[in-house]
Amino acid sequence: MLKKGQYEEGQRLRRLIELLFKIQAHPGIKSKRLSEELEVSERQIYRDLNHLELAGVPFDRSQGYRFMQESYLKPFRFGWGELLSIYLASTALTSTKNFFLAQNMRMVLEKIEMQLDEETQKKLEQVRDRILMDVSEFEEIDIKEGVFNIINRSIISQRGLNLKYHTMGMEKLTKREIDPYALIYRAGAWYLIAYCHLRKELRTFRVNRIRDVTLTERHFDIPKEFSIKGKFDRVLRVRGGEETEVKVRFDSEVVRFIKEVKWLPQQTIKANPNGSIILSGIVSGTEEFKYWVLSWGQFAEVLSPLTLRQDVKQTTLQMAKKYK
């Protein structure tokens, strides 16, 4: 563990480096703006600048602060397409509170922007006003603060977790001891793939249903045969279960919409003479698939397996009773 003096020295060095980057990115920048962006007093900025000059970094102080040489630090070189791709990807990720590395991504963007010349910065600002990536519809609510950080530490260090989990269909929390293998973000929700010591098998946990999570000192090994793709690519969204071949007929009214999206990794579509189609594929567990079929209302009919067909039938009958 760092001692107090070592920590303070590290903070000072980090601030000096950021100070250099900001002056290069904004020639003529004023001490007031530097103090605001670095969150220190102007007096501290003056002291830092004096330290840098003593170290051999010459400044022109006539109009703000700028380096005496044309370029003191070698800047990053990004093509416009590369820069735009980084910006758009980071914008999409940081616009949702579900991205647990959002703060880190914002810091990366800030450091990149500090290396850009004024013309490129203005061009990037124009893009911000003309391109919007709105992923708010994928927002997941009620994820407890700090949960992602603990899960991330667990996966990296391969140490187990103790937690309480709200299982779907149950009104009470159950205590779980798990070994996290992987995190998945899909269809607007975060899922944790982990070995559950209570159930003695691999389970999928919705992160927003996790409560009171703590990191243990118990280490675990991930089985060599484990593959996140191999086990979970045959799921409409994410929910583990027995692999099942399914067939669903869709009426002509919705065929265009079904063909717009690849719903299953290994799906096939067969066209019928009357304009309808039959969608076939393999899913891991039919529970979630059932609700997806129901979302298409009277335009979808499960053909197989028979157990799923009967399940959908019973569900629709129960729904019909509510509208009598």
PADREN-885456 format. One record per residue (C-alpha): residue number from 1; residue in one letter; y, x negated, z negated. Coordinates in pm, whole numbers. Example, Ala and Ser with C-alpha at 12.3 -4.5 7.8 and 13.67 -1.06 7.14 Angstrom:
<recs>
<rec num="1" residuo="A" Y="-450" X="-1230" Z="-780"/>
<rec num="2" residuo="S" Y="-106" X="-1367" Z="-714"/>
</recs>
This chain:
<recs>
<rec num="1" residuo="M" Y="0" X="0" Z="0"/>
<rec num="2" residuo="L" Y="348" X="-126" Z="89"/>
<rec num="3" residuo="K" Y="578" X="-217" Z="-198"/>
<rec num="4" residuo="K" Y="921" X="-55" Z="-215"/>
<rec num="5" residuo="G" Y="1101" X="-360" Z="-76"/>
<rec num="6" residuo="Q" Y="855" X="-395" Z="213"/>
<rec num="7" residuo="Y" Y="894" X="-26" Z="302"/>
<rec num="8" residuo="E" Y="1275" X="-48" Z="301"/>
<rec num="9" residuo="E" Y="1263" X="-361" Z="520"/>
<rec num="10" residuo="G" Y="1036" X="-181" Z="766"/>
<rec num="11" residuo="Q" Y="1277" X="113" Z="781"/>
<rec num="12" residuo="R" Y="1570" X="-123" Z="845"/>
<rec num="13" residuo="L" Y="1389" X="-302" Z="1129"/>
<rec num="14" residuo="R" Y="1299" X="29" Z="1288"/>
<rec num="15" residuo="R" Y="1662" X="141" Z="1265"/>
<rec num="16" residuo="L" Y="1785" X="-183" Z="1424"/>
<rec num="17" residuo="I" Y="1546" X="-141" Z="1716"/>
<rec num="18" residuo="E" Y="1657" X="219" Z="1769"/>
<rec num="19" residuo="L" Y="2019" X="104" Z="1750"/>
<rec num="20" residuo="L" Y="1958" X="-142" Z="2035"/>
<rec num="21" residuo="F" Y="1795" X="124" Z="2249"/>
<rec num="22" residuo="K" Y="2074" X="375" Z="2192"/>
<rec num="23" residuo="I" Y="2349" X="127" Z="2281"/>
<rec num="24" residuo="Q" Y="2170" X="32" Z="2601"/>
<rec num="25" residuo="A" Y="2108" X="395" Z="2695"/>
<rec num="26" residuo="H" Y="2469" X="498" Z="2615"/>
<rec num="27" residuo="P" Y="2713" X="212" Z="2688"/>
<rec num="28" residuo="G" Y="3038" X="275" Z="2501"/>
<rec num="29" residuo="I" Y="2872" X="489" Z="2234"/>
<rec num="30" residuo="K" Y="3086" X="537" Z="1920"/>
<rec num="31" residuo="S" Y="2987" X="446" Z="1567"/>
<rec num="32" residuo="K" Y="3023" X="810" Z="1458"/>
<rec num="33" residuo="R" Y="2760" X="927" Z="1706"/>
<rec num="34" residuo="L" Y="2531" X="637" Z="1612"/>
<rec num="35" residuo="S" Y="2554" X="729" Z="1245"/>
<rec num="36" residuo="E" Y="2476" X="1094" Z="1320"/>
<rec num="37" residuo="E" Y="2177" X="1019" Z="1542"/>
<rec num="38" residuo="L" Y="2032" X="754" Z="1310"/>
<rec num="39" residuo="E" Y="2119" X="963" Z="1002"/>
<rec num="40" residuo="V" Y="2300" X="684" Z="815"/>
<rec num="41" residuo="S" Y="2664" X="624" Z="723"/>
<rec num="42" residuo="E" Y="2910" X="459" Z="963"/>
<rec num="43" residuo="R" Y="2941" X="177" Z="711"/>
<rec num="44" residuo="Q" Y="2568" X="117" Z="747"/>
<rec num="45" residuo="I" Y="2607" X="112" Z="1126"/>
<rec num="46" residuo="Y" Y="2874" X="-160" Z="1094"/>
<rec num="47" residuo="R" Y="2642" X="-365" Z="871"/>
<rec num="48" residuo="D" Y="2353" X="-326" Z="1116"/>
<rec num="49" residuo="L" Y="2571" X="-433" Z="1409"/>
<rec num="50" residuo="N" Y="2683" X="-741" Z="1218"/>
<rec num="51" residuo="H" Y="2320" X="-832" Z="1149"/>
<rec num="52" residuo="L" Y="2239" X="-800" Z="1520"/>
<rec num="53" residuo="E" Y="2534" X="-1019" Z="1618"/>
<rec num="54" residuo="L" Y="2424" X="-1284" Z="1367"/>
<rec num="55" residuo="A" Y="2083" X="-1270" Z="1537"/>
<rec num="56" residuo="G" Y="2246" X="-1352" Z="1871"/>
<rec num="57" residuo="V" Y="2299" X="-1007" Z="2022"/>
<rec num="58" residuo="P" Y="2656" X="-1000" Z="2162"/>
<rec num="59" residuo="F" Y="2848" X="-669" Z="2176"/>
<rec num="60" residuo="D" Y="3166" X="-559" Z="2349"/>
<rec num="61" residuo="R" Y="3352" X="-348" Z="2088"/>
<rec num="62" residuo="S" Y="3666" X="-278" Z="2293"/>
<rec num="63" residuo="Q" Y="3564" X="79" Z="2382"/>
<rec num="64" residuo="G" Y="3272" X="185" Z="2170"/>
<rec num="65" residuo="Y" Y="2970" X="-44" Z="2175"/>
<rec num="66" residuo="R" Y="2797" X="-201" Z="2474"/>
<rec num="67" residuo="F" Y="2606" X="-519" Z="2545"/>
<rec num="68" residuo="M" Y="2798" X="-814" Z="2686"/>
<rec num="69" residuo="Q" Y="2519" X="-874" Z="2941"/>
<rec num="70" residuo="E" Y="2444" X="-616" Z="3208"/>
<rec num="71" residuo="S" Y="2108" X="-535" Z="3049"/>
<rec num="72" residuo="Y" Y="1997" X="-688" Z="2723"/>
<rec num="73" residuo="L" Y="1666" X="-500" Z="2695"/>
<rec num="74" residuo="K" Y="1432" X="-458" Z="2986"/>
<rec num="75" residuo="P" Y="1413" X="-82" Z="3051"/>
<rec num="76" residuo="F" Y="1107" X="121" Z="3142"/>
<rec num="77" residuo="R" Y="1075" X="196" Z="3512"/>
<rec num="78" residuo="F" Y="975" X="552" Z="3591"/>
<rec num="79" residuo="G" Y="971" X="717" Z="3930"/>
<rec num="80" residuo="W" Y="1145" X="1055" Z="3937"/>
<rec num="81" residuo="G" Y="815" X="1236" Z="3986"/>
<rec num="82" residuo="E" Y="660" X="1049" Z="3693"/>
<rec num="83" residuo="L" Y="956" X="1127" Z="3470"/>
<rec num="84" residuo="L" Y="956" X="1494" Z="3567"/>
<rec num="85" residuo="S" Y="583" X="1529" Z="3500"/>
<rec num="86" residuo="I" Y="622" X="1375" Z="3153"/>
<rec num="87" residuo="Y" Y="914" X="1602" Z="3073"/>
<rec num="88" residuo="L" Y="747" X="1925" Z="3191"/>
<rec num="89" residuo="A" Y="419" X="1848" Z="3015"/>
<rec num="90" residuo="S" Y="594" X="1762" Z="2689"/>
<rec num="91" residuo="T" Y="816" X="2071" Z="2714"/>
<rec num="92" residuo="A" Y="513" X="2296" Z="2743"/>
<rec num="93" residuo="L" Y="338" X="2126" Z="2452"/>
<rec num="94" residuo="T" Y="635" X="2114" Z="2215"/>
<rec num="95" residuo="S" Y="750" X="2469" Z="2284"/>
<rec num="96" residuo="T" Y="457" X="2606" Z="2086"/>
<rec num="97" residuo="K" Y="421" X="2550" Z="1712"/>
<rec num="98" residuo="N" Y="45" X="2519" Z="1763"/>
<rec num="99" residuo="F" Y="71" X="2167" Z="1905"/>
<rec num="100" residuo="F" Y="14" X="1954" Z="1597"/>
<rec num="101" residuo="L" Y="165" X="1641" Z="1757"/>
<rec num="102" residuo="A" Y="486" X="1815" Z="1862"/>
<rec num="103" residuo="Q" Y="711" X="1597" Z="1647"/>
<rec num="104" residuo="N" Y="550" X="1280" Z="1783"/>
<rec num="105" residuo="M" Y="594" X="1406" Z="2138"/>
<rec num="106" residuo="R" Y="963" X="1475" Z="2078"/>
<rec num="107" residuo="M" Y="1006" X="1118" Z="1950"/>
<rec num="108" residuo="V" Y="836" X="981" Z="2263"/>
<rec num="109" residuo="L" Y="1071" X="1184" Z="2484"/>
<rec num="110" residuo="E" Y="1373" X="1063" Z="2290"/>
<rec num="111" residuo="K" Y="1269" X="699" Z="2329"/>
<rec num="112" residuo="I" Y="1213" X="744" Z="2702"/>
<rec num="113" residuo="E" Y="1551" X="913" Z="2746"/>
<rec num="114" residuo="M" Y="1720" X="626" Z="2565"/>
<rec num="115" residuo="Q" Y="1595" X="395" Z="2841"/>
<rec num="116" residuo="L" Y="1735" X="603" Z="3128"/>
<rec num="117" residuo="D" Y="2060" X="527" Z="3304"/>
<rec num="118" residuo="E" Y="2338" X="786" Z="3292"/>
<rec num="119" residuo="E" Y="2273" X="917" Z="3645"/>
<rec num="120" residuo="T" Y="1904" X="984" Z="3570"/>
<rec num="121" residuo="Q" Y="1994" X="1147" Z="3237"/>
<rec num="122" residuo="K" Y="2232" X="1386" Z="3413"/>
<rec num="123" residuo="K" Y="1964" X="1467" Z="3670"/>
<rec num="124" residuo="L" Y="1716" X="1542" Z="3393"/>
<rec num="125" residuo="E" Y="1968" X="1768" Z="3218"/>
<rec num="126" residuo="Q" Y="2006" X="1967" Z="3541"/>
<rec num="127" residuo="V" Y="1629" X="2016" Z="3554"/>
<rec num="128" residuo="R" Y="1632" X="2154" Z="3200"/>
<rec num="129" residuo="D" Y="1864" X="2431" Z="3317"/>
<rec num="130" residuo="R" Y="1652" X="2518" Z="3620"/>
<rec num="131" residuo="I" Y="1287" X="2490" Z="3512"/>
<rec num="132" residuo="L" Y="1148" X="2688" Z="3220"/>
<rec num="133" residuo="M" Y="791" X="2671" Z="3093"/>
<rec num="134" residuo="D" Y="744" X="2961" Z="2855"/>
<rec num="135" residuo="V" Y="413" X="2948" Z="2668"/>
<rec num="136" residuo="S" Y="524" X="3175" Z="2384"/>
<rec num="137" residuo="E" Y="263" X="3436" Z="2481"/>
<rec num="138" residuo="F" Y="0" X="3188" Z="2368"/>
<rec num="139" residuo="E" Y="151" X="3151" Z="2020"/>
<rec num="140" residuo="E" Y="-101" X="3181" Z="1743"/>
<rec num="141" residuo="I" Y="31" X="3297" Z="1407"/>
<rec num="142" residuo="D" Y="-55" X="3215" Z="1048"/>
<rec num="143" residuo="I" Y="-165" X="2853" Z="1082"/>
<rec num="144" residuo="K" Y="-102" X="2697" Z="744"/>
<rec num="145" residuo="E" Y="129" X="2397" Z="730"/>
<rec num="146" residuo="G" Y="-49" X="2062" Z="709"/>
<rec num="147" residuo="V" Y="-389" X="2193" Z="820"/>
<rec num="148" residuo="F" Y="-380" X="2009" Z="1153"/>
<rec num="149" residuo="N" Y="-287" X="1678" Z="992"/>
<rec num="150" residuo="I" Y="-582" X="1699" Z="754"/>
<rec num="151" residuo="I" Y="-822" X="1799" Z="1033"/>
<rec num="152" residuo="N" Y="-695" X="1516" Z="1251"/>
<rec num="153" residuo="R" Y="-746" X="1263" Z="970"/>
<rec num="154" residuo="S" Y="-1096" X="1399" Z="917"/>
<rec num="155" residuo="I" Y="-1195" X="1361" Z="1283"/>
<rec num="156" residuo="I" Y="-1053" X="1008" Z="1311"/>
<rec num="157" residuo="S" Y="-1202" X="879" Z="983"/>
<rec num="158" residuo="Q" Y="-1522" X="1090" Z="1012"/>
<rec num="159" residuo="R" Y="-1485" X="1223" Z="658"/>
<rec num="160" residuo="G" Y="-1592" X="1570" Z="562"/>
<rec num="161" residuo="L" Y="-1374" X="1868" Z="471"/>
<rec num="162" residuo="N" Y="-1390" X="2130" Z="200"/>
<rec num="163" residuo="L" Y="-1219" X="2457" Z="285"/>
<rec num="164" residuo="K" Y="-1213" X="2832" Z="253"/>
<rec num="165" residuo="Y" Y="-1271" X="3036" Z="568"/>
<rec num="166" residuo="H" Y="-1196" X="3395" Z="659"/>
<rec num="167" residuo="T" Y="-1492" X="3502" Z="872"/>
<rec num="168" residuo="M" Y="-1428" X="3773" Z="1130"/>
<rec num="169" residuo="G" Y="-1556" X="4107" Z="1001"/>
<rec num="170" residuo="M" Y="-1547" X="3998" Z="635"/>
<rec num="171" residuo="E" Y="-1270" X="4071" Z="388"/>
<rec num="172" residuo="K" Y="-1336" X="3773" Z="163"/>
<rec num="173" residuo="L" Y="-1298" X="3397" Z="194"/>
<rec num="174" residuo="T" Y="-1612" X="3183" Z="192"/>
<rec num="175" residuo="K" Y="-1623" X="2824" Z="71"/>
<rec num="176" residuo="R" Y="-1741" X="2580" Z="336"/>
<rec num="177" residuo="E" Y="-1825" X="2210" Z="348"/>
<rec num="178" residuo="I" Y="-1804" X="2094" Z="708"/>
<rec num="179" residuo="D" Y="-1819" X="1781" Z="927"/>
<rec num="180" residuo="P" Y="-1554" X="1820" Z="1203"/>
<rec num="181" residuo="Y" Y="-1663" X="1695" Z="1545"/>
<rec num="182" residuo="A" Y="-1387" X="1814" Z="1778"/>
<rec num="183" residuo="L" Y="-1077" X="2031" Z="1826"/>
<rec num="184" residuo="I" Y="-1038" X="2272" Z="2117"/>
<rec num="185" residuo="Y" Y="-726" X="2455" Z="2232"/>
<rec num="186" residuo="R" Y="-809" X="2742" Z="2462"/>
<rec num="187" residuo="A" Y="-660" X="3080" Z="2550"/>
<rec num="188" residuo="G" Y="-380" X="3042" Z="2297"/>
<rec num="189" residuo="A" Y="-595" X="2950" Z="1997"/>
<rec num="190" residuo="W" Y="-717" X="2635" Z="1821"/>
<rec num="191" residuo="Y" Y="-1086" X="2600" Z="1737"/>
<rec num="192" residuo="L" Y="-1262" X="2341" Z="1524"/>
<rec num="193" residuo="I" Y="-1616" X="2248" Z="1620"/>
<rec num="194" residuo="A" Y="-1799" X="2131" Z="1307"/>
<rec num="195" residuo="Y" Y="-2135" X="2108" Z="1136"/>
<rec num="196" residuo="C" Y="-2141" X="2364" Z="857"/>
<rec num="197" residuo="H" Y="-2345" X="2264" Z="552"/>
<rec num="198" residuo="L" Y="-2358" X="2627" Z="435"/>
<rec num="199" residuo="R" Y="-2511" X="2756" Z="760"/>
<rec num="200" residuo="K" Y="-2701" X="2431" Z="835"/>
<rec num="201" residuo="E" Y="-2587" X="2432" Z="1200"/>
<rec num="202" residuo="L" Y="-2297" X="2362" Z="1431"/>
<rec num="203" residuo="R" Y="-2030" X="2630" Z="1406"/>
<rec num="204" residuo="T" Y="-1696" X="2716" Z="1568"/>
<rec num="205" residuo="F" Y="-1402" X="2782" Z="1329"/>
<rec num="206" residuo="R" Y="-1071" X="2942" Z="1422"/>
<rec num="207" residuo="V" Y="-808" X="2711" Z="1274"/>
<rec num="208" residuo="N" Y="-573" X="2996" Z="1176"/>
<rec num="209" residuo="R" Y="-848" X="3136" Z="949"/>
<rec num="210" residuo="I" Y="-883" X="2812" Z="752"/>
<rec num="211" residuo="R" Y="-739" X="2803" Z="399"/>
<rec num="212" residuo="D" Y="-718" X="2545" Z="119"/>
<rec num="213" residuo="V" Y="-851" X="2254" Z="326"/>
<rec num="214" residuo="T" Y="-902" X="1916" Z="156"/>
<rec num="215" residuo="L" Y="-1030" X="1583" Z="285"/>
<rec num="216" residuo="T" Y="-1336" X="1445" Z="102"/>
<rec num="217" residuo="E" Y="-1460" X="1088" Z="59"/>
<rec num="218" residuo="R" Y="-1796" X="1176" Z="216"/>
<rec num="219" residuo="H" Y="-1849" X="1007" Z="555"/>
<rec num="220" residuo="F" Y="-2057" X="1156" Z="835"/>
<rec num="221" residuo="D" Y="-2189" X="1048" Z="1175"/>
<rec num="222" residuo="I" Y="-2154" X="1252" Z="1493"/>
<rec num="223" residuo="P" Y="-2493" X="1288" Z="1666"/>
<rec num="224" residuo="K" Y="-2515" X="1086" Z="1986"/>
<rec num="225" residuo="E" Y="-2639" X="1390" Z="2176"/>
<rec num="226" residuo="F" Y="-2331" X="1594" Z="2084"/>
<rec num="227" residuo="S" Y="-2117" X="1683" Z="2386"/>
<rec num="228" residuo="I" Y="-1818" X="1912" Z="2355"/>
<rec num="229" residuo="K" Y="-1839" X="1990" Z="2726"/>
<rec num="230" residuo="G" Y="-2213" X="2031" Z="2738"/>
<rec num="231" residuo="K" Y="-2222" X="2281" Z="2452"/>
<rec num="232" residuo="F" Y="-1907" X="2482" Z="2507"/>
<rec num="233" residuo="D" Y="-1838" X="2493" Z="2880"/>
<rec num="234" residuo="R" Y="-2038" X="2813" Z="2926"/>
<rec num="235" residuo="V" Y="-1813" X="3030" Z="2715"/>
<rec num="236" residuo="L" Y="-1559" X="3276" Z="2847"/>
<rec num="237" residuo="R" Y="-1320" X="3153" Z="2580"/>
<rec num="238" residuo="V" Y="-1463" X="2971" Z="2278"/>
<rec num="239" residuo="R" Y="-1734" X="3110" Z="2055"/>
<rec num="240" residuo="G" Y="-2077" X="2954" Z="2030"/>
<rec num="241" residuo="G" Y="-2402" X="3144" Z="2068"/>
<rec num="242" residuo="E" Y="-2724" X="3172" Z="2266"/>
<rec num="243" residuo="E" Y="-2686" X="3108" Z="2639"/>
<rec num="244" residuo="T" Y="-2722" X="3436" Z="2827"/>
<rec num="245" residuo="E" Y="-2708" X="3523" Z="3195"/>
<rec num="246" residuo="V" Y="-2476" X="3817" Z="3259"/>
<rec num="247" residuo="K" Y="-2399" X="4042" Z="3556"/>
<rec num="248" residuo="V" Y="-2103" X="4279" Z="3575"/>
<rec num="249" residuo="R" Y="-2001" X="4512" Z="3858"/>
<rec num="250" residuo="F" Y="-1628" X="4554" Z="3917"/>
<rec num="251" residuo="D" Y="-1483" X="4840" Z="4121"/>
<rec num="252" residuo="S" Y="-1273" X="4772" Z="4430"/>
<rec num="253" residuo="E" Y="-952" X="4859" Z="4243"/>
<rec num="254" residuo="V" Y="-969" X="4537" Z="4040"/>
<rec num="255" residuo="V" Y="-1157" X="4304" Z="4276"/>
<rec num="256" residuo="R" Y="-840" X="4119" Z="4376"/>
<rec num="257" residuo="F" Y="-760" X="4040" Z="4011"/>
<rec num="258" residuo="I" Y="-1115" X="3923" Z="3932"/>
<rec num="259" residuo="K" Y="-1109" X="3685" Z="4228"/>
<rec num="260" residuo="E" Y="-777" X="3533" Z="4118"/>
<rec num="261" residuo="V" Y="-932" X="3353" Z="3820"/>
<rec num="262" residuo="K" Y="-1248" X="3152" Z="3763"/>
<rec num="263" residuo="W" Y="-1375" X="3334" Z="3454"/>
<rec num="264" residuo="L" Y="-1701" X="3141" Z="3408"/>
<rec num="265" residuo="P" Y="-1766" X="2770" Z="3477"/>
<rec num="266" residuo="Q" Y="-2067" X="2843" Z="3702"/>
<rec num="267" residuo="Q" Y="-1987" X="3192" Z="3821"/>
<rec num="268" residuo="T" Y="-2095" X="3358" Z="4147"/>
<rec num="269" residuo="I" Y="-1945" X="3663" Z="4313"/>
<rec num="270" residuo="K" Y="-2139" X="3895" Z="4543"/>
<rec num="271" residuo="A" Y="-1953" X="4148" Z="4757"/>
<rec num="272" residuo="N" Y="-2092" X="4500" Z="4802"/>
<rec num="273" residuo="P" Y="-2046" X="4725" Z="5109"/>
<rec num="274" residuo="N" Y="-1838" X="4977" Z="4910"/>
<rec num="275" residuo="G" Y="-1576" X="4713" Z="4818"/>
<rec num="276" residuo="S" Y="-1701" X="4642" Z="4467"/>
<rec num="277" residuo="I" Y="-1829" X="4301" Z="4355"/>
<rec num="278" residuo="I" Y="-2089" X="4167" Z="4111"/>
<rec num="279" residuo="L" Y="-1980" X="3878" Z="3890"/>
<rec num="280" residuo="S" Y="-2268" X="3664" Z="3760"/>
<rec num="281" residuo="G" Y="-2276" X="3366" Z="3528"/>
<rec num="282" residuo="I" Y="-2389" X="3223" Z="3195"/>
<rec num="283" residuo="V" Y="-2205" X="3268" Z="2864"/>
<rec num="284" residuo="S" Y="-2271" X="3121" Z="2520"/>
<rec num="285" residuo="G" Y="-2291" X="3437" Z="2311"/>
<rec num="286" residuo="T" Y="-2209" X="3785" Z="2440"/>
<rec num="287" residuo="E" Y="-1982" X="3918" Z="2164"/>
<rec num="288" residuo="E" Y="-1657" X="3789" Z="2308"/>
<rec num="289" residuo="F" Y="-1773" X="3857" Z="2661"/>
<rec num="290" residuo="K" Y="-1832" X="4220" Z="2564"/>
<rec num="291" residuo="Y" Y="-1469" X="4269" Z="2462"/>
<rec num="292" residuo="W" Y="-1353" X="4102" Z="2781"/>
<rec num="293" residuo="V" Y="-1559" X="4350" Z="2986"/>
<rec num="294" residuo="L" Y="-1419" X="4640" Z="2784"/>
<rec num="295" residuo="S" Y="-1066" X="4521" Z="2861"/>
<rec num="296" residuo="W" Y="-1126" X="4622" Z="3226"/>
<rec num="297" residuo="G" Y="-1187" X="4982" Z="3121"/>
<rec num="298" residuo="Q" Y="-1364" X="5216" Z="3364"/>
<rec num="299" residuo="F" Y="-1351" X="4956" Z="3641"/>
<rec num="300" residuo="A" Y="-1627" X="4737" Z="3490"/>
<rec num="301" residuo="E" Y="-1998" X="4806" Z="3433"/>
<rec num="302" residuo="V" Y="-2245" X="4568" Z="3269"/>
<rec num="303" residuo="L" Y="-2564" X="4546" Z="3473"/>
<rec num="304" residuo="S" Y="-2749" X="4289" Z="3263"/>
<rec num="305" residuo="P" Y="-2871" X="4195" Z="3014"/>
<rec num="306" residuo="L" Y="-2982" X="4536" Z="2891"/>
<rec num="307" residuo="T" Y="-2891" X="4452" Z="2530"/>
<rec num="308" residuo="L" Y="-2531" X="4386" Z="2630"/>
<rec num="309" residuo="R" Y="-2522" X="4702" Z="2841"/>
<rec num="310" residuo="Q" Y="-2639" X="4908" Z="2543"/>
<rec num="311" residuo="D" Y="-2390" X="4733" Z="2314"/>
<rec num="312" residuo="V" Y="-2101" X="4817" Z="2546"/>
<rec num="313" residuo="K" Y="-2226" X="5176" Z="2575"/>
<rec num="314" residuo="Q" Y="-2236" X="5222" Z="2196"/>
<rec num="315" residuo="T" Y="-1888" X="5071" Z="2159"/>
<rec num="316" residuo="T" Y="-1739" X="5304" Z="2422"/>
<rec num="317" residuo="L" Y="-1905" X="5607" Z="2256"/>
<rec num="318" residuo="Q" Y="-1752" X="5510" Z="1922"/>
<rec num="319" residuo="M" Y="-1414" X="5469" Z="2093"/>
<rec num="320" residuo="A" Y="-1446" X="5812" Z="2255"/>
<rec num="321" residuo="K" Y="-1501" X="5975" Z="1913"/>
<rec num="322" residuo="K" Y="-1158" X="5856" Z="1803"/>
<rec num="323" residuo="Y" Y="-993" X="6055" Z="2083"/>
<rec num="324" residuo="K" Y="-1164" X="6391" Z="2023"/>
</recs>
